[in-house]
Amino acid sequence: MENLTFTPLTQPIVFELEGFDVPPGHGPLFFFLALFAYMVVLLGNGVVICVIMTDRSLHRPMFVMICHLVVCDLLGATAVLPRLMMHFLMGQKKISYLPAIAQGFCVHTYGLKTCSLTALSLCRYVAVCEPLRYHSIMTSARLHSCCAVAWIVALLLIAVLFSFHMNVPLCGQLVQHVYCSNRGILNLACIPTRLYMEITGVFVIIAFSYIRILSASFKRQRSNSSVHRKALQTCVPHLVVYVLYQIASVIIIVSLRFPSVSQNIRKFFSILFIIVPPALNPIIYGLVSKDLRSGVTKLFSFQIFPEKPFHS
């Protein structure tokens, strides 16, 4: 491969991202498209965080965990899109070793937000299947413990991933992608490397929680239709977020199985994986959660029409 020199690189290591094959004169257009996408992600997720933090009525387990998901989305988009905009506008493709590791770490943190989704699914399972014991089970301490465990598990998994190439000599500088990832850096290793990661356990936990929620709601539907409605309102947004995330992942995997698919198309799908879920998730939360919608309305009405003191 022309990407490898078979001579181990020495510090300071500087990688070069392959990036997109941009037609001459189209860079500014793609820059503004990427900027627009980034602004949509920042605005939507920023509003969600502001509303949850400022509205005390939303300081509940579900919304606290949604806040953690939003942080994951912002990490992924912020790690990729600003550098992609520099690539489109100025043709900047070089990235030094530590920023490359930081970018890959943030991208994988976004990729492992399934850990936070798992914690959220367990929280919703308790809320629907054990409504009378919910507040005694999901205490503030346990809520923060669940969130902390989700982050610790995700960060430990990522640390293990990146530990594989810390002591591996690298013989290439061209990362054949639009952003750095653990796999992209390992492809530059002087020796063959293999790494397998199993996420079946995470999927099983999420699936089990929502199956039990729906099962419990259908059993109680005859006696109390509000339970069934509450369960659907609880499950639908989180399932849509999870399915949307998995569809984006599957599209990337499928595109890699077909050599006839152009590199630009594959890279475009990988960027959609970073953009589409974070852009749509705030809309999904807002459409389904009445409390979040009212919080957004109050936030903007207060900013636009602040209350004025009454003078007699």
C-alpha positions in Angstrom: 0.0 0.0 0.0 1.3 3.5 -0.8 0.0 4.6 2.6 2.7 2.7 4.4 6.5 3.4 4.4 7.3 0.3 6.6 9.6 2.6 8.5 8.3 3.5 12.0 7.3 7.1 12.4 9.1 9.2 15.0 7.6 12.1 17.1 6.3 14.6 16.3 3.8 12.5 14.3 1.5 14.5 11.9 -1.3 12.7 10.1 -3.0 13.7 6.9 -6.7 13.1 6.6 -7.8 11.9 3.1 -10.9 14.0 3.3 -13.4 14.5 0.5 -12.6 14.8 -3.1 -14.0 18.3 -3.5 -14.5 19.7 -7.0 -12.6 22.9 -7.7 -14.6 26.0 -6.6 -17.1 24.0 -4.5 -15.2 24.2 -1.2 -17.1 27.4 0.1 -20.5 25.8 -0.7 -19.6 22.7 1.3 -18.2 24.9 4.1 -21.5 26.7 4.5 -23.5 23.4 4.4 -21.3 22.0 7.1 -21.6 25.3 9.1 -25.4 25.2 8.8 -25.5 21.6 10.0 -23.2 22.4 12.9 -25.4 25.4 13.9 -28.5 23.3 13.8 -26.9 20.7 16.1 -25.6 23.4 18.5 -28.9 25.3 18.6 -31.1 22.3 19.1 -29.0 20.6 21.7 -28.1 23.8 23.4 -31.7 24.7 23.8 -32.4 21.3 25.3 -29.6 21.7 27.8 -30.6 25.2 28.8 -34.2 24.3 29.3 -33.4 21.3 31.5 -30.9 23.2 33.6 -33.0 26.3 34.1 -36.4 24.6 34.6 -36.5 23.0 38.1 -39.6 20.9 37.1 -37.4 19.1 34.6 -34.8 18.1 37.2 -36.1 14.5 36.9 -34.2 11.3 36.1 -35.5 11.0 32.5 -34.5 14.6 31.6 -31.2 14.4 33.4 -30.3 11.3 31.3 -31.4 13.1 28.2 -29.0 15.8 29.1 -26.2 13.3 29.1 -27.2 12.0 25.7 -27.2 15.6 24.4 -23.6 16.0 25.7 -22.6 12.9 23.8 -24.1 14.3 20.6 -22.4 17.7 21.0 -19.0 15.9 21.6 -19.3 14.0 18.4 -20.4 16.9 16.2 -17.8 19.3 17.8 -15.0 16.9 17.3 -15.7 16.5 13.6 -17.5 19.4 12.0 -15.2 22.4 12.8 -12.2 20.5 11.3 -14.3 19.4 8.3 -15.2 23.1 7.7 -11.5 24.0 7.7 -10.9 21.2 5.1 -13.6 22.6 2.8 -12.6 26.2 3.2 -8.8 26.1 3.4 -8.0 22.6 2.3 -6.5 21.9 5.7 -6.0 18.1 6.0 -3.0 17.8 8.4 -3.6 17.0 12.1 -1.0 16.3 14.7 -0.9 13.2 16.9 -2.6 14.5 20.1 -5.4 16.3 18.4 -6.0 13.2 16.3 -6.3 11.1 19.5 -8.6 13.7 21.0 -10.8 13.7 17.9 -11.0 9.9 17.8 -11.7 9.8 21.6 -14.7 12.2 21.2 -16.0 10.4 18.1 -15.9 7.1 20.0 -17.6 8.7 23.1 -20.4 9.7 20.8 -20.5 6.2 19.3 -20.8 4.7 22.8 -23.8 6.8 23.9 -25.6 3.4 23.8 -24.3 3.1 27.4 -26.3 6.2 28.4 -29.3 4.9 26.4 -29.0 1.7 28.4 -29.2 3.6 31.7 -32.2 5.6 30.3 -34.0 2.4 29.3 -33.6 0.9 32.8 -34.9 4.2 34.3 -38.0 4.1 32.1 -38.4 0.4 32.9 -38.7 1.2 36.6 -41.0 4.2 35.9 -43.6 2.2 34.0 -43.3 -1.3 35.5 -42.8 -0.2 39.2 -44.6 3.2 39.3 -45.4 3.1 43.0 -41.8 2.3 44.0 -40.2 4.6 41.3 -39.2 7.4 43.7 -37.9 5.0 46.3 -35.9 3.0 43.7 -34.7 5.9 41.5 -33.3 8.2 44.1 -31.1 11.1 43.3 -28.0 9.1 44.4 -28.9 6.1 42.3 -29.7 8.4 39.3 -26.2 10.0 39.5 -24.7 6.6 40.0 -26.4 5.2 36.9 -25.1 8.2 34.8 -21.6 7.9 36.3 -21.5 4.2 35.5 -22.6 4.8 32.0 -19.9 7.3 31.4 -17.2 5.2 33.2 -18.1 2.1 31.1 -18.0 4.1 27.9 -14.7 5.8 28.7 -13.1 2.6 29.9 -14.0 0.8 26.7 -12.6 3.7 24.6 -9.4 3.7 26.7 -9.0 0.0 26.1 -9.6 0.6 22.3 -6.9 3.3 22.2 -4.4 1.4 24.3 -4.0 -1.1 21.4 -2.1 1.4 19.3 -0.3 3.4 22.0 2.7 1.1 21.8 2.2 0.0 18.2 4.7 1.6 15.7 3.0 3.5 12.9 4.4 3.3 9.4 1.9 5.6 7.6 0.5 9.1 7.8 -2.5 9.1 5.5 -5.7 8.4 7.5 -8.2 7.2 4.8 -11.2 9.0 6.2 -12.5 12.5 7.0 -11.8 12.2 10.7 -9.6 10.2 13.0 -10.8 7.0 14.7 -9.1 4.2 16.5 -9.6 1.9 13.4 -8.2 4.6 11.1 -5.0 5.0 13.1 -4.6 1.2 13.6 -4.7 0.8 9.8 -1.4 2.7 9.8 0.4 0.2 12.1 3.5 -1.5 10.9 2.2 -4.9 12.0 -1.3 -6.4 11.4 -3.8 -5.6 14.2 -7.2 -7.1 14.9 -9.8 -5.8 17.2 -13.3 -7.0 17.8 -15.9 -5.3 20.0 -19.1 -6.9 21.1 -22.1 -4.6 21.7 -24.7 -7.4 21.9 -25.0 -7.1 25.7 -26.0 -3.4 25.4 -28.6 -4.2 22.8 -30.0 -7.0 24.9 -30.4 -4.8 28.0 -32.1 -2.0 26.0 -34.4 -4.5 24.2 -35.3 -6.3 27.5 -36.2 -3.0 29.2 -38.5 -1.8 26.5 -40.1 -5.2 25.9 -41.0 -5.4 29.6 -42.3 -1.8 29.6 -44.6 -2.5 26.6 -45.7 -5.9 28.0 -46.6 -4.3 31.4 -48.5 -1.5 29.7 -50.6 -3.9 27.6 -51.5 -6.0 30.6 -52.8 -2.9 32.4 -54.4 -1.4 29.4 -57.9 -2.9 30.1 -58.0 -1.5 33.7 -56.2 1.8 33.0 -55.7 3.2 29.5 -53.6 6.1 30.9 -50.8 3.5 31.8 -50.7 2.3 28.2 -50.5 5.9 26.9 -47.8 6.8 29.4 -45.8 3.8 28.4 -45.9 4.7 24.7 -45.0 8.3 25.5 -42.1 7.0 27.5 -40.8 4.4 25.0 -41.4 6.0 21.6 -38.8 8.9 21.8 -36.0 6.8 23.2 -36.7 3.9 20.8 -36.7 6.3 17.9 -33.4 7.9 19.0 -31.8 4.4 19.4 -33.2 3.1 16.1 -32.1 6.3 14.3 -28.6 5.9 15.7 -28.4 2.2 14.7 -29.7 2.8 11.2 -26.9 5.4 10.6 -24.4 2.8 11.9 -25.8 0.0 9.7 -25.7 2.3 6.6 -22.0 2.8 7.2 -21.3 -0.9 7.7 -23.3 -1.9 4.6 -21.5 0.7 2.4 -18.2 -0.8 3.4 -19.3 -4.2 2.2 -19.7 -3.0 -1.4 -16.4 -2.0 -3.1 -18.4 -0.4 -5.9 -19.6 2.4 -3.6 -17.4 5.4 -4.1 -15.2 6.7 -1.3 -17.0 10.0 -1.2 -20.3 8.3 -0.7 -18.9 6.2 2.2 -17.4 9.3 3.8 -20.7 11.2 3.3 -22.6 8.4 5.2 -20.1 8.6 8.0 -20.7 12.3 8.3 -24.4 11.8 8.3 -23.9 9.5 11.2 -22.4 12.4 13.1 -24.9 15.0 11.9 -28.4 13.5 11.5 -29.0 11.9 15.0 -27.8 14.9 16.9 -29.9 17.2 14.7 -33.1 15.2 15.0 -32.9 14.1 18.6 -33.9 17.5 20.1 -36.9 17.6 17.7 -37.9 14.0 18.8 -37.7 14.9 22.5 -39.7 18.1 22.0 -42.4 16.5 19.9 -43.1 13.7 22.4 -42.3 15.4 25.7 -45.0 17.9 26.7 -42.9 19.1 29.7 -39.9 19.8 27.5 -42.0 21.7 24.9 -43.5 23.9 27.6 -40.0 24.5 29.0 -38.8 25.6 25.6 -41.8 27.9 25.3 -41.3 29.4 28.7 -37.6 30.0 27.9 -38.1 31.8 24.7 -41.1 33.8 25.9 -39.1 35.0 28.8 -36.2 36.0 26.6 -38.4 37.7 24.0 -41.0 39.2 26.4 -39.3 39.6 29.8 -41.6 40.3 32.7 -41.5 44.0 33.6 -42.0 45.2 37.1 -45.4 46.9 37.7 -45.2 50.5 38.9 -48.3 52.0 40.5 
